Amino acid sequence: MPAPSLPAFAPPRRILLGPGPSDVHPRVLAAMARPTIGHLDPDFSDMLEQLKALLRYAFQTDNALTFALSAPGMIGMETCFVNLIEPGDKVIVCSNGVFGARMAEIVRRCGGELVLLETEWGKPVDAQQLELTLRANADTRVVAFVHAETSTGVRSDARVLAEVAHRQGALVICDTVTSLGSIPLYVDDWQLDAVYSASQKGLSCTPGLSPVTFSAAAVERIRQRKQPVQSWFMDINLILSYWGDGVSGVKRTYHHTAPINALYGLHEALRMLAEEGLQASWQRHQACHEQLVAGLERLGLHLLVASAARLPQLNTVLVPDSVDEARLRHDLLSQHGIEIGAGLGVLAGKTLRIGLMGGSATPQNVAACLHGLGAALAAQGWAPASC
């Protein structure tokens, strides 16, 4: 077979306003283009220690065990579960969207005893319902929930849910894939035990890395396991041989070949977050959200989630019955170069998901999105008066 002769791929310029990835800053792209060095090079090890410190700032934690896994956010989810759950352990999963349902599936695959606390999509997890469920399941070992549910745009009260779980002696696994860098998150103050996120949303890096952090209580639970972790690659005890626990000072050894240039990018993205400051980043996301909501109202559109529980960085918009949702997204992409997301699960075809994450959260992007939406809606005969 002859070798194919193909041109270099030239991606089009887009404004990324979907559920992720978000726009990647030129500084991050430039960092990723720097010379590749070995993953055990001492200079690379120094950079990893800086990256861990930057992640502690982003997570607002002093946890020694804070680092980035070499895979997307789903590996963060699985790593937290496979390390903390042994066969037969009772686990309450609070599910109010697609990613809570994925948590439940992982518990089943770990051999855990699943107690599923389901909440209507579009609503936050109810702390009182969790408390009642815990009282009925006093032997629960772990409570898991999603802080910012990407499929619906709902924020649950992670601090209160963690308080309820800890009163009953359970550890907490918290999904912060869509919250890290975009909305207030205080891992230590809220006493979250195993927390995972992703590089491509609020941090505005490329996809492929999953920041995680583990409390001392979570580390102790892992050390007390009666059975080995079912996954070799995700076994924290083995991963520590490469990343280090931040305390023992043990020399870094080979575990896997880390994605070197991707980690350069995450390091730079975290530096940019630190330069802006967490409070400023959170305020920027909120301001862009308010600008978007005001514009959507002028277009006669409404959001799925009540204002008190809305995520500023992920806005789920109800699509009018007379509007073709797929055509709307197609027109935005083809005519305006703007990518937004479709609804997932029970919301497929009924909603749009507009992401204002990381570097994508700018007033200019919001204005462009509203202009494009207005034009695409008008092309289908929709006007505010028709609502």
C-alpha positions in Angstrom: 0.0 0.0 0.0 1.5 3.4 -1.0 2.0 6.0 1.7 -0.8 8.6 1.7 0.1 12.2 0.7 -2.0 14.5 2.7 -1.8 18.2 3.6 -1.2 19.4 7.2 -4.4 19.8 9.2 -5.4 23.4 9.5 -8.2 23.7 12.1 -10.7 26.5 11.5 -10.9 29.4 14.0 -13.9 28.9 16.4 -15.3 30.6 19.4 -15.7 27.7 21.8 -18.9 28.3 23.9 -20.0 24.8 24.5 -19.6 22.6 27.6 -15.9 22.2 26.9 -13.2 22.5 25.7 -12.9 26.3 26.1 -10.7 28.7 24.2 -7.0 28.0 24.8 -4.9 31.2 25.2 -1.9 31.6 22.9 0.4 31.6 26.0 -0.8 28.0 26.8 -0.3 26.9 23.2 3.1 28.5 23.1 4.1 26.7 26.3 3.0 23.4 24.8 5.3 24.0 21.8 8.4 24.2 24.0 11.1 21.5 23.7 10.2 18.1 25.0 12.4 16.8 27.8 12.4 13.5 29.6 9.6 12.9 32.1 12.2 12.0 34.7 14.4 15.0 33.9 15.2 16.9 37.2 14.1 20.2 35.5 10.8 18.6 34.6 10.4 17.3 38.1 10.9 20.9 39.4 8.1 22.1 37.1 5.8 19.3 38.4 6.3 20.5 41.9 5.4 24.0 40.8 2.3 22.6 39.1 1.2 20.9 42.3 1.5 24.2 44.2 -0.5 25.9 41.5 -3.2 23.2 41.7 -3.4 23.6 45.5 -4.2 27.3 44.9 -6.8 26.5 42.3 -8.4 23.9 44.6 -7.9 26.0 47.7 -6.3 23.2 49.6 -3.2 22.2 51.5 -3.6 18.6 50.6 -0.1 17.0 50.0 -1.7 14.6 47.5 -2.6 17.1 44.8 -1.5 16.5 41.2 -2.7 15.9 37.6 -3.6 12.5 36.2 -2.5 11.7 32.6 -6.0 11.4 31.0 -9.2 13.4 30.8 -11.7 14.1 33.6 -13.3 10.7 33.5 -10.0 9.2 34.6 -10.2 11.5 37.6 -13.7 10.2 38.4 -12.7 6.6 38.1 -9.5 7.0 40.1 -11.3 8.5 43.0 -13.8 5.7 43.1 -11.5 2.7 42.5 -9.2 3.8 45.2 -11.8 4.6 47.9 -14.3 1.8 47.2 -13.8 -1.9 47.9 -16.3 -4.7 46.9 -19.2 -4.6 49.3 -18.7 -0.9 50.4 -22.0 1.0 50.5 -21.9 4.2 48.4 -24.6 6.8 48.1 -24.4 8.5 44.7 -26.4 11.8 44.4 -27.5 11.9 40.7 -29.1 14.9 39.1 -27.7 14.5 35.6 -25.5 12.5 33.2 -22.4 12.6 35.3 -24.1 11.5 38.5 -25.3 8.5 36.5 -21.8 7.8 35.4 -20.7 7.8 39.1 -23.4 5.2 39.8 -22.2 3.0 37.0 -18.6 3.1 38.3 -19.8 2.1 41.8 -21.5 -1.0 40.2 -18.3 -1.9 38.3 -16.2 -1.6 41.5 -18.5 -4.1 43.2 -19.8 -1.5 45.7 -23.3 -1.5 47.1 -25.0 1.4 45.3 -27.6 3.6 47.0 -28.9 5.9 44.3 -30.3 9.2 45.4 -31.9 10.7 42.3 -32.9 14.3 41.8 -34.9 15.8 38.9 -32.7 17.0 36.2 -32.4 20.8 36.4 -32.5 20.9 40.3 -29.7 20.7 42.8 -29.1 17.8 45.2 -31.3 18.2 48.3 -29.3 18.0 51.5 -32.3 17.0 53.5 -32.9 14.0 51.2 -29.3 13.0 51.6 -29.5 13.2 55.3 -32.6 11.0 55.3 -30.9 8.5 53.0 -27.8 8.4 55.2 -29.9 7.7 58.3 -31.5 4.8 56.5 -28.0 3.6 55.4 -25.8 4.2 58.5 -23.1 1.9 57.2 -22.4 4.2 54.1 -18.7 4.5 53.4 -18.7 7.1 50.7 -21.1 9.9 49.5 -20.5 11.1 45.9 -22.0 14.1 44.1 -21.4 16.5 41.3 -20.7 20.1 42.3 -21.4 21.6 38.9 -23.5 19.2 36.7 -22.4 19.9 33.1 -25.4 18.2 31.6 -27.9 20.6 33.2 -26.1 23.7 34.4 -27.0 23.1 38.0 -24.8 24.0 41.1 -25.3 21.9 44.2 -24.2 23.1 47.6 -21.0 21.0 48.0 -20.2 22.5 51.5 -23.6 21.5 52.9 -23.6 18.1 51.3 -20.2 17.3 52.7 -21.2 18.4 56.1 -24.2 16.0 56.0 -22.0 13.1 54.8 -19.3 13.7 57.5 -21.8 13.8 60.3 -22.6 10.2 59.4 -18.9 9.2 59.1 -18.8 8.9 55.3 -16.1 10.2 53.0 -16.9 12.5 50.1 -16.1 12.3 46.4 -16.8 15.5 44.6 -16.9 16.1 40.8 -15.5 19.6 40.1 -14.9 19.1 36.4 -17.0 22.2 35.4 -16.4 24.2 38.6 -12.7 24.5 39.1 -11.5 28.0 38.2 -15.0 29.2 37.3 -17.0 29.4 40.6 -16.1 29.3 44.3 -14.6 26.0 45.4 -12.9 25.6 48.8 -11.7 22.0 49.1 -10.3 22.4 52.6 -13.0 24.6 54.1 -15.7 22.4 52.7 -13.9 19.2 53.8 -14.1 17.5 50.4 -12.1 14.2 50.5 -11.5 13.1 46.9 -11.9 15.8 44.3 -11.3 15.6 40.6 -11.5 18.0 37.7 -10.4 18.5 34.1 -7.9 20.7 32.2 -10.1 21.9 29.4 -12.9 23.9 31.0 -12.4 26.6 33.6 -8.6 26.2 33.4 -8.6 26.8 29.6 -6.0 24.2 28.8 -6.2 21.5 26.2 -8.1 18.3 27.1 -6.3 15.3 28.4 -5.4 16.0 32.0 -7.4 15.5 35.2 -6.3 17.5 38.3 -7.1 15.6 41.6 -6.7 16.2 45.3 -7.1 13.8 48.2 -7.5 14.6 51.9 -5.5 13.0 54.6 -8.6 11.0 55.5 -8.9 9.7 52.0 -5.3 8.7 51.9 -5.7 6.8 55.1 -8.7 5.0 53.7 -6.7 4.0 50.6 -3.8 2.7 52.8 -6.2 0.6 54.9 -7.6 -1.2 51.9 -8.0 -5.0 52.4 -7.8 -5.7 48.6 -5.5 -4.2 45.9 -7.0 -1.4 43.8 -8.6 -3.1 40.8 -6.8 -0.8 38.3 -3.1 -0.9 38.0 -2.8 2.5 36.2 -5.2 4.3 38.6 -3.7 2.8 41.8 -2.8 5.9 43.8 -0.1 4.0 45.7 1.7 3.3 42.4 1.1 6.8 40.9 2.8 8.3 43.9 6.0 6.7 42.9 6.1 9.2 40.0 4.3 12.3 41.4 5.4 11.9 45.1 3.2 12.5 48.1 4.7 16.0 48.8 5.8 14.8 52.3 8.2 11.9 52.2 10.7 13.4 49.8 11.1 10.0 48.1 12.8 10.3 44.7 10.4 10.2 41.7 10.5 6.9 39.8 9.0 5.6 36.6 5.2 4.8 36.5 4.2 5.9 33.0 5.5 8.3 30.4 3.7 11.5 31.4 2.3 13.8 28.7 5.1 16.2 29.0 4.1 19.1 26.7 0.5 18.9 27.9 1.7 19.4 31.4 3.7 22.4 30.2 0.3 23.8 29.0 -1.5 23.1 32.3 1.4 24.8 34.2 1.0 27.9 32.1 -2.8 27.9 32.3 -2.6 27.7 36.1 0.0 30.5 36.2 -2.5 32.6 34.3 -5.3 31.8 36.7 -3.0 32.7 39.6 -2.1 36.0 37.9 -5.8 36.9 37.4 -6.7 35.6 40.9 -9.5 33.2 41.8 -11.9 35.9 43.0 -11.4 37.9 39.9 -12.0 34.8 37.7 -15.1 33.9 39.6 -16.4 37.5 39.2 -15.7 37.5 35.5 -17.6 34.3 35.0 -20.6 35.7 36.9 -20.6 39.0 35.0 -20.5 37.3 31.6 -23.4 35.0 32.8 -25.5 38.0 33.7 -24.8 39.6 30.4 -25.8 36.4 28.6 -29.0 35.9 30.6 -30.1 39.5 29.9 -29.5 39.0 26.2 -31.4 35.6 26.1 -34.4 37.3 27.8 -34.4 39.9 25.0 -34.5 37.1 22.5 -37.4 35.5 24.3 -35.4 32.5 25.6 -35.4 31.0 29.1 -33.0 28.9 31.1 -33.8 25.5 32.5 -32.4 26.1 36.0 -33.8 28.5 38.6 -31.6 31.5 39.1 -30.4 30.5 42.6 -28.9 27.2 41.3 -27.5 28.3 38.0 -23.9 27.8 36.9 -22.5 31.0 35.4 -20.1 28.9 33.3 -22.7 26.5 31.8 -26.1 27.8 30.8 -28.8 25.4 29.7 -31.3 27.2 27.4 -34.8 25.8 26.7 -35.4 25.6 22.9 -38.9 26.8 21.8 -41.0 24.0 20.3 -41.1 25.8 16.9 -37.2 25.9 16.7 -35.0 23.2 15.3 -32.3 22.8 17.8 -29.8 21.0 15.6 -30.2 23.5 12.8 -29.7 26.4 15.3 -26.4 25.0 16.4 -25.4 24.2 12.8 -26.1 27.8 11.7 -24.2 29.2 14.6 -21.1 27.1 13.7 -21.2 27.4 10.0 -22.2 31.1 9.7 -20.7 32.6 12.9 -17.9 30.2 13.8 -19.4 29.7 17.3 -19.7 26.3 18.9 -22.4 25.7 21.5 -23.5 22.4 23.0 -26.5 20.2 22.6 -28.7 18.8 25.4 -27.8 15.4 26.8 -29.9 12.5 27.9 -33.5 13.5 28.6 -32.7 17.0 27.5 -31.5 16.1 24.0 -33.2 18.1 21.4 -34.9 20.3 24.0 -32.0 22.5 25.2 -28.8 24.2 24.2 -25.8 24.4 26.5 -23.8 27.6 26.3 -20.5 27.5 28.1 -18.7 30.5 29.4 -15.6 28.8 30.7 -12.1 30.1 31.4 -10.8 32.1 28.5 -14.1 31.8 26.6 -15.8 33.9 29.3 -15.5 37.4 27.8 -18.0 40.2 27.1 -17.0 40.1 23.5 -17.8 36.4 23.2 -21.1 36.8 24.9 -22.1 39.6 22.5 -21.1 37.5 19.5 -23.1 34.5 20.8 -26.2 36.6 21.3 -25.8 38.2 17.8 -25.4 34.8 16.2 -28.3 33.3 18.2 -30.6 36.2 17.2 -29.8 35.7 13.5 -30.2 31.9 13.6 -33.5 32.2 15.4 -34.8 34.8 13.0 -33.9 32.5 10.1 -36.3 30.0 11.6 -39.0 32.6 12.0 -38.6 33.1 15.7 -39.0 36.5 17.2 -39.3 37.6 20.9 -42.9 38.6 20.3 -43.7 35.0 19.3 -43.0 33.9 22.9 
